[in-house]
Every structure is written in C-alpha cells, then in structure tokens.
C-alpha cells in the first residue's frame, strides 16, 4: 500500500515533499537568500585566498624582505603570519554577524513555512 505522503519527521510532523523543496529552491525569496550569502562569502573567500597565496609566495621568493627585522627579533614574516590568524578570526566573526543579521532571519522564515509553521 503505497502513499504519496512524505514520511513523518522525528517530531511526528510530515516532511516537505520533493516538489515543495524544488518550489522553494526556485522561489525569489530563496534566490535572495542565496544571493545575499554569495555576495558576502565569495569576495571574502577570494580575498583571503589571495592574501594567503601572497604570504606563501613572499615566503618562498622574497626571503630577504620577509626576514626584515621590524623590532627586536620580530620580522615581517612573523607579523604577516600572525596576520593570517587574525584575518581568519575576523572573517569568522564578521560572517557570524552577517549571518545573524541577514541570512538567519530569511532562512528561518523559509524553514518555518516548509515545516508548516507559517
């Protein structure tokens, strides 16, 4: 005895059908959510990769520059290397704020409608 109804979730409510997922994926609201994510994540990802590759290339091909002492035993390589960690944490913090302000409310609205809460 086959039915077209989706199986229930762990909470006992029925899961959305494949057609409902496709409909949401093609909606303007989901497109806006995806666009908001991509317009934030892609430029930062490209920028960080360029920054990382610059550090690697400088380490390999500009040893004299990277070895330049800034003060005491602190040189350019150490400062730029620590800068890699700093930018990683800053990007994660910035993304967290962006997601909480722009992405999560839109995603929650879509989720609640898909789960029948709207």
N, C-alpha and C positions, 0 to 999 in steps of 0.2 A: 504494500500500500504506500505509494509514493505521493508526497505532497510538495507543492512549490514553495511552501513557507520555509524561511530560513530557520536553522536550528536555534534554540534559545541560548543566550549567553549564560555565564556562570551566575549572574544575578537573577536569571529566570526570564528576562525580557528578550524578545526576539531580536536577532541581529539584523542589520540592514541587508537587503539583497544586493546582488552584484549590479543590477540595474540602478539601484539607488546610489551606490558608490560611483558608478560611471556618471550619473546625472550630476552629482555634487562635484566631481572632478572637472566636468565641463562647464560648471557654473561660473558666473562673473565674480562671485564672492571668493571662490576658491582660487581663481586666477589672480585676484587682487592679493590674496594671502601669499601665494607662490611668488608673485612679482615683488612684494614687499620683502620677503625673505631673500630672494636672489639679488635684489638691488643693494642689500646690505652685505650679504655673505660673500658674493663673488668678488667685488672690488677689494674687500679686506683680505680675502684669501690670496688673490693675485699680488696685492701689495706685500703681504707677509712673505710669500714665496720669493718675490724679487729681493726683498730685504735679506732673507736667509741666504739666497744664492750669492748676493753681493758680499756677504760676510765670508762665505766659503771661498769665493774667488779671490777676495782680498787676502785671505789666509794662505792661499796657495801661491798667488802670483805677486803679492805686494808685501813680502815678509819684512822688508825694511820699514815700510810705513806702519805695518801692524805692530812692529817692535818698538816704535817710537814711544819713549817714556813720557808720560804726562806729568806725574809727580811720584816720587819715591820709586817703588817697584811696580807701579800701576802703568800699564801701557795701553795703547789704542785697542789691541786685540782683546784685552780683558774687559775694557769698557764696552766695546761692541758686543762681546759675548754675553755679558750681563744684560745688555740692552735687548738681546734676543729673549731672555727670560721675562724681562719687564714688559716687552710688547706682547708676549704671549698672554700674560696675565691681564694686561689692559684690554686686549681684544676680547678675551673671555668675559671680562666684567662688562665691557661695552655691549657685547652681544646679549648678555643676560638682561641688561636694562632695555635694550631694543626689543627683545622677545617679550618681556613682561609688559611693555607699553604698547607694542604694535601687533605682535604676532599672536600671543596667547589669547587676547580677547576675541579675535577673529576665529581662531581655531576652536575655542570653547563654544562659540556660537554655532559653528558648523557641527561640532560634535554633539551638542545638546539636541539639535534638530535631527541629526542622524539617529540618535538614541531615542527619539520621540519625546524629548523633554520640552520642546518649544511649542 
